[in-house]
Amino acid sequence: MPSIAIVGAGPGMGAAIARTFGTRGFDVALIARNRAKLDILAGELAADGITAVAFPADVLDHDALTQALKDAATHFGGIDVLEYSPAGTVTSMTLTTPSRTSPSDVQREMDFLLYGAIAATRAVLPAMREAGTGTLLYTSGAGSLDPIPMLGNVNAAQAALRNWVINLHKELADTDIQAAHVAIGVWIGAGGPPGAPTATAEEIAPLYWDLHTQRDEVERVFTV
């Protein structure tokens, strides 16, 4: 069976993407820091008839992330789709406006978003090249296109990720390996700021399947 590795798997987007692919015959590798939470998610997916296995790793530890993806490939016989969408919590993030941003404010976000994505890609791309096919999907916010001052440091890293993904798409244009970016311009689920546009993870997840199957787009932007 084909498999998808979801880096940053959680109960929101990760779970929705897992179900989107899992109900279409994919096995699912779940990668995030907390094994207990991953095991709960794997159990919930199993109840839906989806084979999912936890491979704990912190995206800030690139060696551990690489090993988790290699372990997942060994377990499932390869990784056909990589989806990279680590999400920090608001309480764990330092948010700065552009004029108040220091290099260190951007560094953590770059390590989290761009450098983690690069490490994950390097772990799976050689096997995709050898197989002659594969899909690489990356998620950020719509601030990667239209930045918001209060998210100055985060948007800078998101824009860097977007730039790198588009360039990777161009590099792989003559292969059957698809690389694409998803920019989410809504608050996912309940509890967002008053007046902010919202959507459920289940409404967004089909975009990832479209990018995997249609293979002719470098980017989708989700807004309402």
N, C-alpha and C positions, 0 to 999 in steps of 0.2 A: 504494500500500500504506500501511496505517497505520504510525505510528512511535512509538517510546518513547525518551525521553531519560533516561539513567541518570546522575545526578550522584553521583559517588563510586564510579564503576565500578572494580571490581577483580576478582581471581580467585575471591573468595568469593561473597558475596551478589549483587554486581553481575553476575557471570557467570551465576549461577543464575537471576536475574530476566531477564537477557537471553535465556537459552535458553527460559525459560517463555513469554515473549512471542514470541520469534523463531520458535519452532517452531509458533506459531499465526498466522504470517503477518505479523509486525511487522518492519520495519526498526529498527535499533538505533543510537542516537547514544550514544557512550561519552564521558563527561566526567570527568576527573580531572587531576591535575597532571602526571603523567609520560607524555609521548607515547610513549616506547619501550614502556612496559608496556601502554599502551592499544593500540598497534599489534599487540603479541603477542596480546592478548585478541581483537582484531578478527580476526586470522588464525585463531585457534582456533574462533571462531564461524563464520567463513567455511567452515572444514572441515566444519562441521555443516550447511552450507547456509543460514546466516543472514547477511544483509547487515548489516554493522556498520562504522561509521566513527568514528574518533577525533577528538575536538574538545577539545584540552587546555585546562584552565583551573583555577586555584586558587579554591576556594570562598571563601577569605578576600579575594580580589580581586573585588569584586562587579561591577565594570565588565567584567572579563575573563570572568566567569561569564555575564553577560548577553550579551556578544558571542558566546560559544561557543554558547549556546542559539539565538541569532538565526541564526548560521551553520548550525546543525543544521536549523533550520526551513527555511531557504533550500534546503539540500541535499536534504532529503527532502520538501519541499513542505508542511511543517507538522509540528507535534508534537501527537500525539493523547494521549499519556500522559507525564507527568513523574513520575519516581521520584527522591526526594531521600534519599540515605543516605550522606553522607560519613563515613568512619571514620578516626579518628586511631589511631596505634599507642600501645601502653602507654608505650613509651619516650619518645614525643613529648608525652605528656600530663602535666599536673600535677594530681595527685589530692589533694583536701583534705577533711577532715571539716568538718561545718557550723561548729563553733566555731573552727576554724583557717582558715576561708575568708575571703579578702580580696576586695574588689570586682574587683581585677585577675585573681584566680583564676577568677572567673565570666565576666569580660568576653570572654576568648578563646573559651570554650565557647559563649557567646551568639552571638558573631560567626560561629563555625563552624556551629552548629546552627540557631539561630533567624534571624539576620540573613541568612545564606546562603540559607535556605529562602525568606525573603521576597523576596530579590533574584531567585532563580530563578523564583518564582511570577509576579512582576511582568513577567518576560521572556516568559512563555508565556500567561498568562491572557487578555490582551486578544484574542489571536487565537482562543482557545477561546470567548470570549464572542461574537465575531463569527461563528464557525462554529456556535455553539449547542450545543456538546458538548465533552467532554474529561474527563480524569481526572488528579487530582493526588494522589500518594501520598508519604507521609513516614515515615521510620523513626527510631525511637529505642529505648532500652532500657526494660525493665520498671520500672526505677528512676524513670521519669517518673510512674508510678502509686504505687509502693511504694518509696521511696528507701532507699538503703543508706548508712550513715554514712561509709564510706571513699570514697564517690563524691559527696560533698556538693556540690561545685561543678558536676560534670558533670550530676548528677540535677536540679539547679536549672534548668539550661539545657534539659535534656530535657523537664522539666515545662512550661517556657515554650513550647517548640515544640508540645507536645501541646495546650496550652490554645489556642494560636493556630490550629492545624489544626481543632480542634473548632469554634471560632468561625467559621472560614472555611467549614466544612461547613454551618453554620447559615445563613451569608450566602448561600450558593449553593443553598440547599434548593429554591428555586422555579425552578431552571435544570436543564439536563441535564449540568451539570459536577459531577463527583463529587470530593470532597476527603476523604481518610481517613488515619488514622494506624495504623502497625504498631509495636507494642511487643514487642521480642524479649527474652524472659526466660531465655535459655539461652546458654551458650558455643557459638559456631559453630565446628564442626570440632574437630580434635584440639588438645592442648596447653593445655587449660584448667586452672584450679586444681583440686587434688584434691577430689573429691566434688561438683564443680559439675555441674549438669545440662547435657547437650550435645545438639546436633542438627546435622545437616548443612544446608548452605545449600539443597540440593535439597529437603529436607523442609519448609523454611520458605517457599520461593519461591511455591508455589501460593496462599498467602494473598493475594498481590498480584493474581494473576489473578482470584481470587474477588471482591476489592474492586472491581476494574475492571468485571467483568461483572455482578455482582449489584446493585451501586450503591445498596444500602439500609442500609449500615453505615458508621458513622463511624470504627470502630476494631476491630482484631483484636489480641489478645494471644497470643503464641506461648509456651507453656510445655510441659513434659513431666512 
